Amino acid sequence: MNIIFLGTSSGVPTLTRNVSSLALKLSQSSEVWLFDCGEGTQHQIMKSNIKSSQIKKIFITHMHGDHVYGLPGLLATLGLSGNSNGIEIYGPSELRGFINTTLSSSYCRLSFPLHFVEVENFASQNKILFEDKKVKVNCACLKHRIPAYGYRVSEKDKPGTFDIKKAESMKIAPGPIYGELQQGKNIVLEDGRTVYGKEFCGPPRKGKSFVYCTDTVFSESAVSLSKNADLLVHESTFSEEDESMAYEKLHSTTIMAAKTALLSNTKKLIITHLSPRYTSKNSITPRDLLKEAQKVFPNTQLAKDFLTAEIK
């Protein structure tokens, strides 16, 4: 899996950071899943290597404008382009009304269906939000001024690495049969031999996992959602110096994000959703925020718009 940051500022855009959005490219798939869609996201998509026609699912964390104002415009553009066969939209129950009202009031008719999934019950009851043969998605309640939700995408374990040299040494011709053997199937060859898939495969390869948590103050549910994740993307709106403001506005400091990563045994943390108050010209810079987080969780990276991260 790969992620592309499309917006990493909190509240309002800046000259170098747009408001919240992130794209996830799934392994061995042409699908793109979008997480949050702040104003200007479609412009960020056009500047990236993402094709908007590949967007199949959109996950919204909460109803604040810097996370949803770009969604009606993106949907309208997709409707005009005629490149979408339908999109699933996951988020709070208010999201359906917001989208339908905005599109209706602007006389916009989409050329594709929308399927809304309200996440409240899935989060409160710890139920799987989405699942297919390759991945599953969970969500959890976060702690913000309005209802907010974090998401976890987990790949299912993959078959072990196929031993091509062994297959060739046994004079098994390349083709679809290799895929069947990798899946562990037993195959009868044309010459009558029976070959056993498990003899050609290494141990199963553990699937990767990605967690997205914003907006929230430190939350035990975020820790639980992030347990043993390969990558946690967590908001870090404030410096540790501004902790009182973080509690007042129910946002995280760098230390809170790092603590979440540490307690959850996450492999890597990327901090995002940075307050515009921290610039290279101010007394506290984005690099200072990174250093604060790294004091608690060394394997931390600072997000910036168009940063691409491979989950491995």
Backbone torsions as a table, in degrees:
resi	resn	phi	psi	omega
1	MET	NA	147.5	175.5
2	ASN	-130.5	145.7	175.1
3	ILE	-121.2	147.5	178.4
4	ILE	-127.1	121.4	178.6
5	PHE	-79.3	123.7	179.5
6	LEU	-105.0	-16.6	178.3
7	GLY	-162.4	128.5	-171.7
8	THR	-130.1	10.9	178.4
9	SER	-95.8	159.1	176.0
10	SER	-105.6	141.3	173.1
11	GLY	76.4	-64.5	-176.7
12	VAL	-134.5	154.0	176.9
13	PRO	-75.0	158.3	173.5
14	THR	-124.0	-178.3	179.7
15	LEU	-65.0	-25.2	-176.7
16	THR	-116.0	-10.3	-178.1
17	ARG	-134.1	125.5	172.9
18	ASN	-85.1	171.3	177.7
19	VAL	-78.2	176.0	-159.5
20	SER	-59.3	127.8	166.6
21	SER	-171.5	148.2	-179.4
22	LEU	-149.7	138.8	178.3
23	ALA	-111.7	139.1	177.5
24	LEU	-115.3	123.5	174.1
25	LYS	-99.4	120.7	-177.4
26	LEU	-78.5	147.3	178.2
27	SER	-65.7	141.4	175.7
28	GLN	51.8	39.6	179.9
29	SER	-153.9	151.7	176.9
30	SER	-91.1	0.2	-176.6
31	GLU	-75.1	145.9	170.7
32	VAL	-121.6	133.6	175.1
33	TRP	-111.9	133.2	-177.9
34	LEU	-103.9	135.9	177.0
35	PHE	-116.5	112.5	-173.7
36	ASP	65.4	156.4	-173.9
37	CYS	-152.9	72.1	178.5
38	GLY	-68.6	167.3	180.0
39	GLU	-53.9	135.4	178.8
40	GLY	89.6	0.6	-177.0
41	THR	-60.8	-39.2	-178.3
42	GLN	-64.8	-30.9	175.3
43	HIS	-67.1	-39.6	178.1
44	GLN	-65.0	-38.0	177.6
45	ILE	-61.6	-41.9	179.9
46	MET	-64.7	-27.2	179.6
47	LYS	-85.1	-9.8	-178.0
48	SER	-100.6	-174.4	177.2
49	ASN	-95.8	18.0	179.8
50	ILE	-88.8	138.0	172.5
51	LYS	-97.3	123.4	-177.4
52	SER	-60.5	-26.0	178.9
53	SER	-66.7	-17.0	-179.8
54	GLN	-84.2	-9.5	-177.6
55	ILE	-72.3	119.8	-177.5
56	LYS	-116.0	-26.9	-179.2
57	LYS	-137.2	143.7	176.5
58	ILE	-130.6	127.0	-178.6
59	PHE	-113.2	122.4	-178.9
60	ILE	-109.8	130.2	-176.6
61	THR	-78.5	-39.6	-179.0
62	HIS	-167.0	175.3	-167.2
63	MET	-92.1	7.8	175.9
64	HIS	-65.4	144.7	-170.8
65	GLY	-58.5	-34.5	-177.7
66	ASP	-71.6	0.7	177.2
67	HIS	-117.5	-11.6	-175.0
68	VAL	-132.3	-15.1	-172.3
69	TYR	-64.9	-19.1	178.8
70	GLY	-84.8	-9.7	-172.5
71	LEU	-70.2	-47.7	179.0
72	PRO	-58.2	-41.7	179.4
73	GLY	-64.1	-42.0	178.4
74	LEU	-62.6	-44.8	179.8
75	LEU	-63.1	-41.0	179.2
76	ALA	-62.4	-41.6	178.6
77	THR	-64.8	-41.7	176.9
78	LEU	-62.3	-36.2	178.2
79	GLY	-65.5	-40.0	-179.9
80	LEU	-70.0	-33.7	-178.1
81	SER	-75.5	-25.3	179.6
82	GLY	69.6	22.2	-175.5
83	ASN	-97.5	-1.5	-176.0
84	SER	-110.0	141.1	175.7
85	ASN	-97.2	-2.6	-178.7
86	GLY	142.2	148.8	-178.2
87	ILE	-133.7	137.9	172.7
88	GLU	-94.9	131.0	-178.5
89	ILE	-120.6	119.8	-178.4
90	TYR	-108.1	135.1	178.6
91	GLY	171.2	-170.5	179.8
92	PRO	-62.2	158.3	-176.1
93	SER	-60.7	-27.4	-179.3
94	GLU	-70.6	-14.8	-173.4
95	LEU	-65.1	-39.5	-179.0
96	ARG	-58.2	-48.4	-179.4
97	GLY	-63.5	-40.1	179.4
98	PHE	-60.3	-47.8	-177.9
99	ILE	-68.2	-49.3	-176.9
100	ASN	-62.9	-41.3	179.8
101	THR	-65.9	-44.1	-179.5
102	THR	-63.1	-45.6	-179.6
103	LEU	-66.4	-41.4	-179.9
104	SER	-65.8	-44.7	-177.5
105	SER	-65.7	-26.0	179.1
106	SER	-99.3	12.8	176.4
107	TYR	56.3	41.6	-179.5
108	CYS	-103.1	122.7	175.4
109	ARG	-111.9	121.1	-179.1
110	LEU	-79.1	148.8	178.7
111	SER	-92.1	9.0	-178.9
112	PHE	-144.1	158.2	-178.5
113	PRO	-81.7	148.6	170.3
114	LEU	-108.6	138.0	176.0
115	HIS	-120.8	113.2	-177.4
116	PHE	-93.6	137.1	174.2
117	VAL	-124.0	117.0	178.5
118	GLU	-83.2	128.4	-167.1
119	VAL	-94.9	-7.8	-171.9
120	GLU	-54.2	-51.2	-176.7
121	ASN	-68.2	-35.2	178.2
122	PHE	-62.6	-40.7	-178.8
123	ALA	-70.8	-46.5	-175.5
124	SER	-70.8	-28.2	-178.3
125	GLN	-102.5	4.8	178.1
126	ASN	55.2	43.9	178.3
127	LYS	-98.8	151.8	177.9
128	ILE	-66.0	129.5	-176.8
129	LEU	-81.0	-38.2	179.5
130	PHE	-152.8	145.8	177.7
131	GLU	-155.4	136.9	168.4
132	ASP	-137.2	-160.9	-175.3
133	LYS	-70.4	-21.4	-173.5
134	LYS	-106.5	-35.8	-173.6
135	VAL	-140.3	164.0	168.9
136	LYS	-137.8	153.6	-178.0
137	VAL	-124.8	129.9	174.2
138	ASN	-117.0	159.4	175.2
139	CYS	-139.1	163.0	-177.6
140	ALA	-148.1	152.0	177.1
141	CYS	-74.3	132.0	174.7
142	LEU	-101.1	-171.3	-174.5
143	LYS	-127.2	94.7	-176.9
144	HIS	-136.1	-179.3	-178.0
145	ARG	-69.2	-25.2	173.3
146	ILE	-127.9	165.6	179.2
147	PRO	-54.7	129.5	-179.0
148	ALA	-139.7	152.8	-172.1
149	TYR	-137.5	139.3	173.6
150	GLY	-99.6	156.2	-177.0
151	TYR	-127.5	145.8	175.5
152	ARG	-129.4	127.0	175.3
153	VAL	-109.2	122.4	-177.0
154	SER	-123.0	119.9	172.6
155	GLU	-71.6	145.3	173.0
156	LYS	-80.2	155.4	-178.6
157	ASP	-57.6	144.0	-178.2
158	LYS	-104.6	156.9	176.4
159	PRO	-58.9	154.4	179.1
160	GLY	-66.3	166.5	-179.4
161	THR	-63.4	131.5	-177.7
162	PHE	-80.4	134.1	-178.3
163	ASP	-88.3	89.3	-176.3
164	ILE	-66.0	-39.2	-178.2
165	LYS	-61.7	-37.8	178.6
166	LYS	-65.9	-42.2	179.5
167	ALA	-62.7	-41.9	179.6
168	GLU	-66.2	-38.9	-179.4
169	SER	-65.5	-25.2	178.0
170	MET	-93.5	10.5	176.9
171	LYS	57.1	44.3	173.2
172	ILE	-96.9	117.1	-174.5
173	ALA	-66.2	139.7	177.3
174	PRO	-61.5	155.8	179.9
175	GLY	147.8	-163.6	-179.3
176	PRO	-57.5	-23.5	-179.1
177	ILE	-61.7	-31.4	178.8
178	TYR	-62.5	-41.6	178.9
179	GLY	-64.2	-38.3	179.4
180	GLU	-68.0	-39.2	178.0
181	LEU	-66.3	-38.6	179.0
182	GLN	-63.1	-29.9	177.3
183	GLN	-78.9	0.1	176.8
184	GLY	89.6	10.4	-177.8
185	LYS	-78.2	152.9	174.6
186	ASN	-96.2	130.7	-172.1
187	ILE	-123.6	137.6	171.8
188	VAL	-96.9	118.6	-177.7
189	LEU	-78.9	167.6	-179.4
190	GLU	-62.2	-28.1	179.9
191	ASP	-85.5	5.4	175.9
192	GLY	96.0	-9.8	179.5
193	ARG	-72.9	145.2	172.8
194	THR	-105.2	125.9	178.1
195	VAL	-117.0	145.8	-172.4
196	TYR	-110.7	121.5	-174.6
197	GLY	-54.8	-38.8	-176.2
198	LYS	-62.8	-19.3	-179.6
199	GLU	-80.1	-10.2	-176.5
200	PHE	-109.4	-0.8	-172.8
201	CYS	-120.0	143.2	171.6
202	GLY	-77.0	-174.8	179.1
203	PRO	-64.1	152.2	178.8
204	PRO	-54.7	144.7	178.5
205	ARG	-94.6	124.5	-176.2
206	LYS	-66.6	134.0	178.0
207	GLY	-68.6	155.3	-179.6
208	LYS	-89.8	160.6	-178.6
209	SER	-138.7	145.5	-176.4
210	PHE	-135.3	134.2	-179.2
211	VAL	-125.4	138.6	-178.5
212	TYR	-126.7	114.6	-177.3
213	CYS	-126.8	108.6	174.7
214	THR	-168.6	138.3	-0.7
215	ASP	-99.1	145.2	-178.1
216	THR	-169.6	146.5	163.3
217	VAL	-80.2	173.0	-179.6
218	PHE	-52.2	134.1	-174.2
219	SER	-142.8	132.6	176.6
220	GLU	-64.2	-30.9	179.5
221	SER	-67.6	-31.8	175.4
222	ALA	-67.4	-37.5	176.3
223	VAL	-62.4	-46.5	179.9
224	SER	-62.5	-43.5	-179.4
225	LEU	-62.7	-30.3	-173.4
226	SER	-93.9	3.1	-175.0
227	LYS	-50.6	120.2	174.5
228	ASN	59.1	25.8	179.2
229	ALA	-70.9	152.6	176.3
230	ASP	-76.5	-35.1	179.7
231	LEU	-144.4	129.4	172.6
232	LEU	-113.9	122.9	170.4
233	VAL	-102.7	116.4	-172.1
234	HIS	-132.4	139.6	178.1
235	GLU	-66.0	144.9	176.3
236	SER	-140.9	69.1	-173.3
237	THR	-64.3	-36.0	-170.9
238	PHE	-123.7	153.5	170.2
239	SER	-72.4	161.3	177.2
240	GLU	-63.6	-24.9	177.0
241	GLU	-65.2	-24.8	-177.0
242	ASP	-106.5	33.9	-177.2
243	GLU	-59.5	-38.5	-179.0
244	SER	-62.7	-36.6	177.4
245	MET	-68.5	-35.1	178.2
246	ALA	-62.2	-44.5	178.5
247	TYR	-67.8	-34.6	179.1
248	GLU	-65.4	-41.9	-175.9
249	LYS	-98.1	-1.5	-179.8
250	LEU	57.0	51.4	170.7
251	HIS	-120.9	169.5	-178.2
252	SER	-97.0	148.9	166.4
253	THR	-89.8	171.5	175.4
254	THR	-58.4	-38.1	-178.4
255	ILE	-68.6	-38.2	177.9
256	MET	-63.4	-42.8	178.6
257	ALA	-63.6	-44.3	-180.0
258	ALA	-65.0	-37.8	178.2
259	LYS	-64.3	-39.3	177.1
260	THR	-60.9	-44.8	178.9
261	ALA	-63.8	-41.8	-178.3
262	LEU	-65.7	-48.4	-177.2
263	LEU	-68.6	-27.5	-177.9
264	SER	-90.7	-3.0	-179.0
265	ASN	61.2	35.6	174.9
266	THR	-68.0	146.4	-180.0
267	LYS	-77.5	-38.9	-176.9
268	LYS	-144.8	144.9	178.8
269	LEU	-121.8	135.2	169.2
270	ILE	-121.6	123.6	-178.3
271	ILE	-95.1	139.1	-175.6
272	THR	-143.1	-170.9	178.1
273	HIS	58.8	52.9	-175.5
274	LEU	-84.6	138.0	177.9
275	SER	-64.8	139.0	177.2
276	PRO	-63.0	-11.1	179.7
277	ARG	-68.4	-17.9	-178.4
278	TYR	-103.2	104.3	177.6
279	THR	-129.9	172.1	-178.8
280	SER	-65.5	-15.7	-179.4
281	LYS	-96.8	-4.9	-178.2
282	ASN	-96.3	172.2	-178.1
283	SER	-67.7	-30.3	174.5
284	ILE	-114.2	123.6	-176.4
285	THR	-107.4	165.4	174.4
286	PRO	-55.3	-35.1	178.3
287	ARG	-66.3	-32.9	175.0
288	ASP	-64.7	-38.4	177.6
289	LEU	-61.7	-42.1	178.5
290	LEU	-61.4	-44.8	-179.3
291	LYS	-62.5	-37.7	177.6
292	GLU	-60.2	-47.9	-178.8
293	ALA	-65.4	-39.2	-177.3
294	GLN	-67.9	-21.5	175.6
295	LYS	-63.1	-32.4	-179.0
296	VAL	-95.9	-41.2	-177.2
297	PHE	-134.1	96.5	-172.0
298	PRO	-57.5	-36.0	-176.6
299	ASN	-84.8	62.0	-179.9
300	THR	-115.8	140.7	177.1
301	GLN	-124.5	151.3	179.5
302	LEU	-95.7	126.5	179.1
303	ALA	-75.1	150.6	169.0
304	LYS	-146.6	158.1	-178.6
305	ASP	-59.1	133.3	179.3
306	PHE	75.9	7.4	170.5
307	LEU	-63.4	131.7	175.6
308	THR	-111.5	131.7	-179.3
309	ALA	-128.1	127.0	175.4
310	GLU	-86.9	132.6	179.9
311	ILE	-91.0	110.8	-176.3
312	LYS	-146.6	NA	NA
